[in-house]
Amino acid sequence: MSSGVPPQNNCIAEFQNLITRKHRYILFGFSADLKWIEVLHIGARHENYNDMITHLNPNDVCYIIYEQEYMKMEGNVLLEKTTIHYICWNPINALPRRKMVLASSARGFSDKLGYTFSKCYQADCLVDLKRIFRDYEEMAPGFEKVSGDNDNL
């Protein structure tokens, strides 16, 4: 059973666009009255981590869904690895009520998106975000970031 705040219908449609590689990332936030999850910003395919962090509000919570791509050559074959990060952006300066709604809605939101994320990461500062992306690089040995992903982590 899902709990928390439900997403607007366009959230699910835009997430499907990310899955089909039309977007690099999406930031989802809450309506002012905390009744809906809504799309805050959509990152185009050419955008990267540095572009994404310029859209994060240091005083408010949101969900970040970011597709990160890696590739490597094995002989004459190009191998590609992709992961989709699900991150709860929960900055220290955010209002306590919004933090609680973010936490209580995270599972239900991912269920509504109809996608099984390997993990729901938590980040309350940019250092945490950098760690999340670096940790993934360590899990993908031999793979290089694809152009468009951040080179300045």
VMD Tcl script that builds the backbone (N, CA, C; Angstrom):
set m [mol new atoms 459]
animate dup $m
set s [atomselect $m all]
$s set {name element resname resid chain x y z} {
  {N N MET 1 A 0.831 -1.174 0.000}
  {CA C MET 1 A 0.000 0.000 0.000}
  {C C MET 1 A 0.886 1.251 0.000}
  {N N SER 2 A 0.630 2.162 -0.902}
  {CA C SER 2 A 1.395 3.393 -0.995}
  {C C SER 2 A 0.837 4.430 -0.037}
  {N N SER 3 A 1.742 5.244 0.487}
  {CA C SER 3 A 1.299 6.343 1.338}
  {C C SER 3 A 1.945 7.618 0.841}
  {N N GLY 4 A 1.565 8.718 1.449}
  {CA C GLY 4 A 2.174 9.977 1.089}
  {C C GLY 4 A 1.401 10.717 0.013}
  {N N VAL 5 A 2.079 11.694 -0.581}
  {CA C VAL 5 A 1.493 12.596 -1.566}
  {C C VAL 5 A 1.533 11.941 -2.946}
  {N N PRO 6 A 0.426 11.972 -3.696}
  {CA C PRO 6 A 0.413 11.352 -5.027}
  {C C PRO 6 A 1.036 12.268 -6.091}
  {N N PRO 7 A 1.562 11.674 -7.159}
  {CA C PRO 7 A 2.101 12.492 -8.254}
  {C C PRO 7 A 1.008 12.937 -9.216}
  {N N GLN 8 A 1.216 14.091 -9.846}
  {CA C GLN 8 A 0.357 14.500 -10.948}
  {C C GLN 8 A 0.630 13.548 -12.111}
  {N N ASN 9 A -0.339 13.399 -13.018}
  {CA C ASN 9 A -0.195 12.466 -14.137}
  {C C ASN 9 A 1.006 12.769 -15.021}
  {N N ASN 10 A 1.343 14.047 -15.194}
  {CA C ASN 10 A 2.472 14.367 -16.070}
  {C C ASN 10 A 3.808 13.895 -15.487}
  {N N CYS 11 A 3.873 13.655 -14.183}
  {CA C CYS 11 A 5.105 13.129 -13.579}
  {C C CYS 11 A 5.429 11.755 -14.163}
  {N N ILE 12 A 4.432 10.923 -14.255}
  {CA C ILE 12 A 4.624 9.572 -14.778}
  {C C ILE 12 A 4.985 9.630 -16.256}
  {N N ALA 13 A 4.315 10.477 -17.015}
  {CA C ALA 13 A 4.611 10.617 -18.447}
  {C C ALA 13 A 6.036 11.122 -18.668}
  {N N GLU 14 A 6.472 12.099 -17.898}
  {CA C GLU 14 A 7.834 12.619 -18.060}
  {C C GLU 14 A 8.876 11.598 -17.629}
  {N N PHE 15 A 8.564 10.801 -16.601}
  {CA C PHE 15 A 9.489 9.734 -16.212}
  {C C PHE 15 A 9.628 8.720 -17.351}
  {N N GLN 16 A 8.530 8.392 -18.011}
  {CA C GLN 16 A 8.608 7.484 -19.159}
  {C C GLN 16 A 9.477 8.084 -20.262}
  {N N ASN 17 A 9.426 9.381 -20.430}
  {CA C ASN 17 A 10.300 10.047 -21.396}
  {C C ASN 17 A 11.771 9.917 -21.000}
  {N N LEU 18 A 12.052 9.961 -19.711}
  {CA C LEU 18 A 13.429 9.759 -19.256}
  {C C LEU 18 A 13.880 8.335 -19.562}
  {N N ILE 19 A 13.018 7.368 -19.284}
  {CA C ILE 19 A 13.342 5.960 -19.548}
  {C C ILE 19 A 13.638 5.737 -21.027}
  {N N THR 20 A 12.943 6.443 -21.888}
  {CA C THR 20 A 13.151 6.288 -23.333}
  {C C THR 20 A 14.206 7.271 -23.860}
  {N N ARG 21 A 14.979 7.808 -22.938}
  {CA C ARG 21 A 16.153 8.639 -23.239}
  {C C ARG 21 A 15.836 9.966 -23.916}
  {N N LYS 22 A 14.733 10.554 -23.536}
  {CA C LYS 22 A 14.414 11.892 -24.034}
  {C C LYS 22 A 14.908 12.970 -23.068}
  {N N HIS 23 A 15.136 12.591 -21.813}
  {CA C HIS 23 A 15.628 13.516 -20.786}
  {C C HIS 23 A 16.852 12.908 -20.114}
  {N N ARG 24 A 17.701 13.777 -19.529}
  {CA C ARG 24 A 18.836 13.325 -18.709}
  {C C ARG 24 A 18.397 13.165 -17.259}
  {N N TYR 25 A 17.615 14.125 -16.773}
  {CA C TYR 25 A 17.178 14.072 -15.376}
  {C C TYR 25 A 15.855 14.830 -15.224}
  {N N ILE 26 A 15.195 14.552 -14.110}
  {CA C ILE 26 A 13.967 15.276 -13.756}
  {C C ILE 26 A 14.025 15.575 -12.263}
  {N N LEU 27 A 13.638 16.790 -11.916}
  {CA C LEU 27 A 13.470 17.164 -10.514}
  {C C LEU 27 A 11.973 17.232 -10.241}
  {N N PHE 28 A 11.540 16.503 -9.231}
  {CA C PHE 28 A 10.141 16.483 -8.829}
  {C C PHE 28 A 10.030 17.107 -7.445}
  {N N GLY 29 A 9.066 17.981 -7.265}
  {CA C GLY 29 A 8.855 18.603 -5.964}
  {C C GLY 29 A 7.401 18.531 -5.559}
  {N N PHE 30 A 7.062 19.287 -4.555}
  {CA C PHE 30 A 5.707 19.273 -4.009}
  {C C PHE 30 A 5.005 20.587 -4.284}
  {N N SER 31 A 3.705 20.508 -4.502}
  {CA C SER 31 A 2.904 21.722 -4.635}
  {C C SER 31 A 2.978 22.485 -3.306}
  {N N ALA 32 A 2.672 23.768 -3.356}
  {CA C ALA 32 A 2.752 24.607 -2.150}
  {C C ALA 32 A 1.887 24.067 -1.014}
  {N N ASP 33 A 0.731 23.481 -1.364}
  {CA C ASP 33 A -0.171 22.944 -0.342}
  {C C ASP 33 A 0.143 21.488 0.026}
  {N N LEU 34 A 1.213 20.940 -0.537}
  {CA C LEU 34 A 1.663 19.563 -0.274}
  {C C LEU 34 A 0.631 18.503 -0.648}
  {N N LYS 35 A -0.187 18.792 -1.662}
  {CA C LYS 35 A -1.193 17.820 -2.096}
  {C C LYS 35 A -0.765 17.013 -3.308}
  {N N TRP 36 A 0.269 17.478 -4.023}
  {CA C TRP 36 A 0.713 16.804 -5.243}
  {C C TRP 36 A 2.230 16.819 -5.360}
  {N N ILE 37 A 2.741 15.789 -6.006}
  {CA C ILE 37 A 4.126 15.815 -6.482}
  {C C ILE 37 A 4.047 16.334 -7.909}
  {N N GLU 38 A 4.916 17.280 -8.249}
  {CA C GLU 38 A 4.881 17.901 -9.574}
  {C C GLU 38 A 6.280 18.000 -10.164}
  {N N VAL 39 A 6.347 18.158 -11.470}
  {CA C VAL 39 A 7.623 18.325 -12.164}
  {C C VAL 39 A 8.120 19.740 -11.907}
  {N N LEU 40 A 9.354 19.845 -11.405}
  {CA C LEU 40 A 9.970 21.155 -11.175}
  {C C LEU 40 A 10.858 21.570 -12.350}
  {N N HIS 41 A 11.610 20.601 -12.863}
  {CA C HIS 41 A 12.541 20.897 -13.958}
  {C C HIS 41 A 12.871 19.607 -14.699}
  {N N ILE 42 A 13.016 19.734 -16.011}
  {CA C ILE 42 A 13.423 18.603 -16.851}
  {C C ILE 42 A 14.747 18.961 -17.500}
  {N N GLY 43 A 15.720 18.085 -17.347}
  {CA C GLY 43 A 17.037 18.287 -17.949}
  {C C GLY 43 A 17.111 17.609 -19.301}
  {N N ALA 44 A 17.508 18.376 -20.315}
  {CA C ALA 44 A 17.652 17.830 -21.672}
  {C C ALA 44 A 18.795 16.814 -21.707}
  {N N ARG 45 A 18.822 15.988 -22.751}
  {CA C ARG 45 A 19.832 14.929 -22.862}
  {C C ARG 45 A 21.256 15.472 -22.810}
  {N N HIS 46 A 21.488 16.666 -23.336}
  {CA C HIS 46 A 22.848 17.201 -23.357}
  {C C HIS 46 A 23.264 17.797 -22.007}
  {N N GLU 47 A 22.324 17.947 -21.080}
  {CA C GLU 47 A 22.657 18.512 -19.778}
  {C C GLU 47 A 23.377 17.479 -18.915}
  {N N ASN 48 A 24.043 17.968 -17.875}
  {CA C ASN 48 A 24.824 17.073 -17.017}
  {C C ASN 48 A 24.613 17.420 -15.542}
  {N N TYR 49 A 25.418 16.800 -14.718}
  {CA C TYR 49 A 25.347 16.976 -13.271}
  {C C TYR 49 A 25.453 18.458 -12.882}
  {N N ASN 50 A 26.415 19.161 -13.469}
  {CA C ASN 50 A 26.592 20.583 -13.141}
  {C C ASN 50 A 25.352 21.395 -13.488}
  {N N ASP 51 A 24.707 21.067 -14.589}
  {CA C ASP 51 A 23.458 21.744 -14.948}
  {C C ASP 51 A 22.377 21.436 -13.915}
  {N N MET 52 A 22.315 20.174 -13.510}
  {CA C MET 52 A 21.279 19.757 -12.573}
  {C C MET 52 A 21.391 20.495 -11.243}
  {N N ILE 53 A 22.597 20.591 -10.703}
  {CA C ILE 53 A 22.725 21.173 -9.364}
  {C C ILE 53 A 22.369 22.663 -9.342}
  {N N THR 54 A 22.412 23.319 -10.492}
  {CA C THR 54 A 22.001 24.736 -10.523}
  {C C THR 54 A 20.498 24.881 -10.303}
  {N N HIS 55 A 19.755 23.812 -10.490}
  {CA C HIS 55 A 18.294 23.856 -10.325}
  {C C HIS 55 A 17.826 23.357 -8.953}
  {N N LEU 56 A 18.762 22.914 -8.123}
  {CA C LEU 56 A 18.392 22.447 -6.788}
  {C C LEU 56 A 18.211 23.638 -5.855}
  {N N ASN 57 A 17.143 23.600 -5.088}
  {CA C ASN 57 A 16.874 24.650 -4.111}
  {C C ASN 57 A 17.532 24.229 -2.793}
  {N N PRO 58 A 18.466 25.033 -2.268}
  {CA C PRO 58 A 19.125 24.661 -1.013}
  {C C PRO 58 A 18.210 24.749 0.198}
  {N N ASN 59 A 16.982 25.237 -0.006}
  {CA C ASN 59 A 16.045 25.401 1.102}
  {C C ASN 59 A 14.772 24.585 0.940}
  {N N ASP 60 A 14.729 23.686 -0.043}
  {CA C ASP 60 A 13.520 22.889 -0.233}
  {C C ASP 60 A 13.882 21.494 -0.735}
  {N N VAL 61 A 13.014 20.571 -0.456}
  {CA C VAL 61 A 13.209 19.164 -0.803}
  {C C VAL 61 A 12.750 18.890 -2.227}
  {N N CYS 62 A 13.241 17.804 -2.794}
  {CA C CYS 62 A 12.738 17.309 -4.076}
  {C C CYS 62 A 13.262 15.902 -4.312}
  {N N TYR 63 A 12.701 15.252 -5.297}
  {CA C TYR 63 A 13.221 13.969 -5.778}
  {C C TYR 63 A 14.015 14.258 -7.040}
  {N N ILE 64 A 15.175 13.638 -7.139}
  {CA C ILE 64 A 16.015 13.741 -8.327}
  {C C ILE 64 A 16.020 12.367 -8.976}
  {N N ILE 65 A 15.700 12.322 -10.250}
  {CA C ILE 65 A 15.858 11.081 -10.999}
  {C C ILE 65 A 16.791 11.413 -12.152}
  {N N TYR 66 A 17.939 10.731 -12.176}
  {CA C TYR 66 A 19.029 11.088 -13.084}
  {C C TYR 66 A 19.536 9.826 -13.782}
  {N N GLU 67 A 19.577 9.874 -15.110}
  {CA C GLU 67 A 20.135 8.743 -15.857}
  {C C GLU 67 A 21.610 9.001 -16.119}
  {N N GLN 68 A 22.437 8.089 -15.643}
  {CA C GLN 68 A 23.881 8.201 -15.824}
  {C C GLN 68 A 24.344 7.062 -16.736}
  {N N GLU 69 A 25.125 7.415 -17.748}
  {CA C GLU 69 A 25.583 6.435 -18.734}
  {C C GLU 69 A 27.096 6.272 -18.683}
  {N N TYR 70 A 27.527 5.048 -18.920}
  {CA C TYR 70 A 28.943 4.714 -19.000}
  {C C TYR 70 A 29.133 3.800 -20.206}
  {N N MET 71 A 30.342 3.796 -20.753}
  {CA C MET 71 A 30.631 2.869 -21.844}
  {C C MET 71 A 32.097 2.452 -21.788}
  {N N LYS 72 A 32.395 1.305 -22.413}
  {CA C LYS 72 A 33.773 0.844 -22.553}
  {C C LYS 72 A 33.865 -0.057 -23.770}
  {N N MET 73 A 35.053 -0.148 -24.308}
  {CA C MET 73 A 35.315 -1.030 -25.451}
  {C C MET 73 A 35.864 -2.347 -24.925}
  {N N GLU 74 A 35.336 -3.437 -25.406}
  {CA C GLU 74 A 35.883 -4.764 -25.149}
  {C C GLU 74 A 36.118 -5.382 -26.501}
  {N N GLY 75 A 37.381 -5.354 -26.920}
  {CA C GLY 75 A 37.685 -5.789 -28.276}
  {C C GLY 75 A 37.079 -4.809 -29.250}
  {N N ASN 76 A 36.260 -5.309 -30.160}
  {CA C ASN 76 A 35.591 -4.445 -31.139}
  {C C ASN 76 A 34.151 -4.113 -30.747}
  {N N VAL 77 A 33.789 -4.433 -29.510}
  {CA C VAL 77 A 32.408 -4.249 -29.066}
  {C C VAL 77 A 32.326 -3.105 -28.057}
  {N N LEU 78 A 31.411 -2.179 -28.308}
  {CA C LEU 78 A 31.167 -1.082 -27.384}
  {C C LEU 78 A 30.083 -1.519 -26.406}
  {N N LEU 79 A 30.428 -1.544 -25.130}
  {CA C LEU 79 A 29.473 -1.912 -24.089}
  {C C LEU 79 A 28.983 -0.642 -23.404}
  {N N GLU 80 A 27.710 -0.584 -23.149}
  {CA C GLU 80 A 27.133 0.581 -22.481}
  {C C GLU 80 A 26.427 0.129 -21.212}
  {N N LYS 81 A 26.615 0.909 -20.171}
  {CA C LYS 81 A 25.963 0.631 -18.892}
  {C C LYS 81 A 25.226 1.900 -18.477}
  {N N THR 82 A 23.997 1.741 -18.047}
  {CA C THR 82 A 23.178 2.866 -17.639}
  {C C THR 82 A 22.588 2.578 -16.268}
  {N N THR 83 A 22.540 3.590 -15.449}
  {CA C THR 83 A 21.826 3.464 -14.189}
  {C C THR 83 A 20.927 4.679 -14.030}
  {N N ILE 84 A 19.827 4.482 -13.361}
  {CA C ILE 84 A 18.924 5.582 -13.072}
  {C C ILE 84 A 18.928 5.772 -11.562}
  {N N HIS 85 A 19.444 6.920 -11.144}
  {CA C HIS 85 A 19.528 7.245 -9.723}
  {C C HIS 85 A 18.203 7.835 -9.245}
  {N N TYR 86 A 17.769 7.385 -8.090}
  {CA C TYR 86 A 16.589 7.943 -7.414}
  {C C TYR 86 A 17.100 8.542 -6.113}
  {N N ILE 87 A 17.048 9.860 -6.011}
  {CA C ILE 87 A 17.669 10.561 -4.893}
  {C C ILE 87 A 16.640 11.461 -4.216}
  {N N CYS 88 A 16.587 11.375 -2.909}
  {CA C CYS 88 A 15.773 12.298 -2.119}
  {C C CYS 88 A 16.672 13.451 -1.699}
  {N N TRP 89 A 16.456 14.614 -2.315}
  {CA C TRP 89 A 17.194 15.821 -1.957}
  {C C TRP 89 A 16.503 16.432 -0.748}
  {N N ASN 90 A 17.204 16.426 0.378}
  {CA C ASN 90 A 16.618 16.787 1.665}
  {C C ASN 90 A 17.562 17.745 2.391}
  {N N PRO 91 A 17.709 18.970 1.881}
  {CA C PRO 91 A 18.701 19.885 2.460}
  {C C PRO 91 A 18.388 20.250 3.910}
  {N N ILE 92 A 19.426 20.526 4.641}
  {CA C ILE 92 A 19.322 20.830 6.070}
  {C C ILE 92 A 18.385 22.004 6.328}
  {N N ASN 93 A 18.383 22.986 5.431}
  {CA C ASN 93 A 17.578 24.203 5.631}
  {C C ASN 93 A 16.104 24.047 5.261}
  {N N ALA 94 A 15.699 22.899 4.760}
  {CA C ALA 94 A 14.299 22.704 4.366}
  {C C ALA 94 A 13.393 22.676 5.598}
  {N N LEU 95 A 12.152 23.061 5.385}
  {CA C LEU 95 A 11.185 23.044 6.480}
  {C C LEU 95 A 10.921 21.605 6.937}
  {N N PRO 96 A 10.815 21.384 8.251}
  {CA C PRO 96 A 10.616 20.024 8.774}
  {C C PRO 96 A 9.407 19.302 8.173}
  {N N ARG 97 A 8.301 20.019 7.976}
  {CA C ARG 97 A 7.105 19.363 7.428}
  {C C ARG 97 A 7.368 18.843 6.018}
  {N N ARG 98 A 8.075 19.619 5.202}
  {CA C ARG 98 A 8.375 19.199 3.833}
  {C C ARG 98 A 9.346 18.015 3.842}
  {N N LYS 99 A 10.264 17.998 4.791}
  {CA C LYS 99 A 11.180 16.861 4.930}
  {C C LYS 99 A 10.403 15.583 5.256}
  {N N MET 100 A 9.430 15.704 6.146}
  {CA C MET 100 A 8.630 14.538 6.530}
  {C C MET 100 A 7.789 14.043 5.357}
  {N N VAL 101 A 7.233 14.963 4.589}
  {CA C VAL 101 A 6.421 14.567 3.429}
  {C C VAL 101 A 7.303 13.899 2.382}
  {N N LEU 102 A 8.514 14.417 2.175}
  {CA C LEU 102 A 9.453 13.795 1.233}
  {C C LEU 102 A 9.715 12.341 1.631}
  {N N ALA 103 A 10.028 12.135 2.892}
  {CA C ALA 103 A 10.332 10.787 3.374}
  {C C ALA 103 A 9.123 9.857 3.294}
  {N N SER 104 A 7.963 10.351 3.678}
  {CA C SER 104 A 6.779 9.483 3.708}
  {C C SER 104 A 6.223 9.199 2.312}
  {N N SER 105 A 6.604 9.985 1.324}
  {CA C SER 105 A 6.077 9.802 -0.032}
  {C C SER 105 A 7.044 9.081 -0.969}
  {N N ALA 106 A 8.285 8.887 -0.560}
  {CA C ALA 106 A 9.316 8.345 -1.456}
  {C C ALA 106 A 8.950 6.973 -2.013}
  {N N ARG 107 A 8.524 6.075 -1.176}
  {CA C ARG 107 A 8.201 4.708 -1.626}
  {C C ARG 107 A 6.978 4.711 -2.550}
  {N N GLY 108 A 5.943 5.420 -2.136}
  {CA C GLY 108 A 4.737 5.484 -2.947}
  {C C GLY 108 A 4.982 6.123 -4.302}
  {N N PHE 109 A 5.845 7.149 -4.331}
  {CA C PHE 109 A 6.162 7.817 -5.593}
  {C C PHE 109 A 6.882 6.851 -6.528}
  {N N SER 110 A 7.873 6.137 -6.026}
  {CA C SER 110 A 8.582 5.192 -6.896}
  {C C SER 110 A 7.646 4.075 -7.364}
  {N N ASP 111 A 6.730 3.647 -6.507}
  {CA C ASP 111 A 5.749 2.634 -6.923}
  {C C ASP 111 A 4.865 3.160 -8.053}
  {N N LYS 112 A 4.416 4.412 -7.931}
  {CA C LYS 112 A 3.555 5.002 -8.973}
  {C C LYS 112 A 4.289 5.151 -10.308}
  {N N LEU 113 A 5.608 5.367 -10.244}
  {CA C LEU 113 A 6.383 5.478 -11.480}
  {C C LEU 113 A 6.495 4.130 -12.188}
  {N N GLY 114 A 6.260 3.051 -11.450}
  {CA C GLY 114 A 6.281 1.720 -12.060}
  {C C GLY 114 A 7.672 1.247 -12.429}
  {N N TYR 115 A 8.669 1.679 -11.682}
  {CA C TYR 115 A 10.059 1.320 -11.978}
  {C C TYR 115 A 10.701 0.848 -10.686}
  {N N THR 116 A 11.523 -0.185 -10.777}
  {CA C THR 116 A 12.218 -0.684 -9.603}
  {C C THR 116 A 13.618 -0.085 -9.574}
  {N N PHE 117 A 13.822 0.859 -8.689}
  {CA C PHE 117 A 15.135 1.468 -8.509}
  {C C PHE 117 A 15.974 0.558 -7.625}
  {N N SER 118 A 17.267 0.478 -7.911}
  {CA C SER 118 A 18.117 -0.380 -7.097}
  {C C SER 118 A 18.256 0.155 -5.680}
  {N N LYS 119 A 18.144 1.476 -5.543}
  {CA C LYS 119 A 18.304 2.084 -4.234}
  {C C LYS 119 A 17.713 3.488 -4.258}
  {N N CYS 120 A 17.221 3.922 -3.113}
  {CA C CYS 120 A 16.796 5.317 -2.952}
  {C C CYS 120 A 17.873 6.002 -2.113}
  {N N TYR 121 A 18.626 6.875 -2.755}
  {CA C TYR 121 A 19.700 7.585 -2.075}
  {C C TYR 121 A 19.144 8.792 -1.332}
  {N N GLN 122 A 19.847 9.195 -0.281}
  {CA C GLN 122 A 19.497 10.379 0.495}
  {C C GLN 122 A 20.647 11.371 0.380}
  {N N ALA 123 A 20.343 12.626 0.118}
  {CA C ALA 123 A 21.374 13.658 0.039}
  {C C ALA 123 A 20.853 14.926 0.683}
  {N N ASP 124 A 21.655 15.489 1.587}
  {CA C ASP 124 A 21.253 16.762 2.190}
  {C C ASP 124 A 22.217 17.894 1.859}
  {N N CYS 125 A 23.219 17.600 1.007}
  {CA C CYS 125 A 24.156 18.632 0.574}
  {C C CYS 125 A 24.835 18.161 -0.718}
  {N N LEU 126 A 25.542 19.058 -1.385}
  {CA C LEU 126 A 26.196 18.705 -2.646}
  {C C LEU 126 A 27.294 17.672 -2.458}
  {N N VAL 127 A 27.916 17.636 -1.299}
  {CA C VAL 127 A 28.935 16.619 -1.013}
  {C C VAL 127 A 28.308 15.226 -1.080}
  {N N ASP 128 A 27.106 15.093 -0.530}
  {CA C ASP 128 A 26.394 13.806 -0.596}
  {C C ASP 128 A 26.113 13.412 -2.039}
  {N N LEU 129 A 25.678 14.369 -2.858}
  {CA C LEU 129 A 25.397 14.064 -4.268}
  {C C LEU 129 A 26.650 13.590 -4.990}
  {N N LYS 130 A 27.755 14.277 -4.774}
  {CA C LYS 130 A 29.010 13.871 -5.415}
  {C C LYS 130 A 29.383 12.449 -5.001}
  {N N ARG 131 A 29.182 12.120 -3.721}
  {CA C ARG 131 A 29.499 10.778 -3.228}
  {C C ARG 131 A 28.643 9.716 -3.928}
  {N N ILE 132 A 27.368 10.008 -4.103}
  {CA C ILE 132 A 26.462 9.057 -4.759}
  {C C ILE 132 A 26.951 8.746 -6.172}
  {N N PHE 133 A 27.293 9.775 -6.930}
  {CA C PHE 133 A 27.732 9.564 -8.305}
  {C C PHE 133 A 29.109 8.901 -8.349}
  {N N ARG 134 A 29.992 9.236 -7.442}
  {CA C ARG 134 A 31.314 8.586 -7.395}
  {C C ARG 134 A 31.204 7.128 -6.969}
  {N N ASP 135 A 30.335 6.843 -5.999}
  {CA C ASP 135 A 30.145 5.454 -5.571}
  {C C ASP 135 A 29.708 4.595 -6.740}
  {N N TYR 136 A 28.852 5.139 -7.598}
  {CA C TYR 136 A 28.416 4.361 -8.751}
  {C C TYR 136 A 29.578 4.114 -9.703}
  {N N GLU 137 A 30.437 5.093 -9.894}
  {CA C GLU 137 A 31.594 4.908 -10.779}
  {C C GLU 137 A 32.441 3.741 -10.302}
  {N N GLU 138 A 32.574 3.588 -8.985}
  {CA C GLU 138 A 33.354 2.482 -8.438}
  {C C GLU 138 A 32.680 1.141 -8.694}
  {N N MET 139 A 31.359 1.127 -8.852}
  {CA C MET 139 A 30.638 -0.120 -9.125}
  {C C MET 139 A 30.670 -0.469 -10.613}
  {N N ALA 140 A 31.183 0.428 -11.440}
  {CA C ALA 140 A 31.227 0.200 -12.887}
  {C C ALA 140 A 32.684 0.267 -13.361}
  {N N PRO 141 A 33.544 -0.640 -12.851}
  {CA C PRO 141 A 34.963 -0.555 -13.210}
  {C C PRO 141 A 35.182 -0.750 -14.702}
  {N N GLY 142 A 36.094 0.049 -15.245}
  {CA C GLY 142 A 36.422 -0.051 -16.657}
  {C C GLY 142 A 35.506 0.749 -17.555}
  {N N PHE 143 A 34.400 1.215 -17.028}
  {CA C PHE 143 A 33.465 2.007 -17.821}
  {C C PHE 143 A 33.820 3.486 -17.690}
  {N N GLU 144 A 33.677 4.219 -18.761}
  {CA C GLU 144 A 33.921 5.664 -18.786}
  {C C GLU 144 A 32.591 6.374 -18.902}
  {N N LYS 145 A 32.505 7.566 -18.302}
  {CA C LYS 145 A 31.285 8.363 -18.444}
  {C C LYS 145 A 31.080 8.745 -19.902}
  {N N VAL 146 A 29.831 8.689 -20.334}
  {CA C VAL 146 A 29.475 9.090 -21.674}
  {C C VAL 146 A 29.421 10.606 -21.715}
  {N N SER 147 A 29.775 11.187 -22.831}
  {CA C SER 147 A 29.681 12.625 -23.010}
  {C C SER 147 A 28.287 13.089 -22.638}
  {N N GLY 148 A 28.211 14.195 -21.928}
  {CA C GLY 148 A 26.929 14.685 -21.435}
  {C C GLY 148 A 26.806 14.467 -19.953}
  {N N ASP 149 A 27.488 13.452 -19.411}
  {CA C ASP 149 A 27.535 13.285 -17.977}
  {C C ASP 149 A 28.663 14.134 -17.445}
  {N N ASN 150 A 28.629 14.440 -16.175}
  {CA C ASN 150 A 29.566 15.382 -15.593}
  {C C ASN 150 A 30.978 14.823 -15.555}
  {N N ASP 151 A 31.925 15.641 -15.963}
  {CA C ASP 151 A 33.334 15.270 -15.869}
  {C C ASP 151 A 33.996 15.922 -14.653}
  {N N ASN 152 A 33.263 16.718 -13.931}
  {CA C ASN 152 A 33.851 17.472 -12.821}
  {C C ASN 152 A 33.309 17.052 -11.472}
  {N N LEU 153 A 33.072 15.775 -11.275}
  {CA C LEU 153 A 32.627 15.333 -9.969}
  {C C LEU 153 A 33.806 15.401 -9.077}
}
mol reanalyze $m
mol bondsrecalc $m
mol representation Tube
mol addrep $m
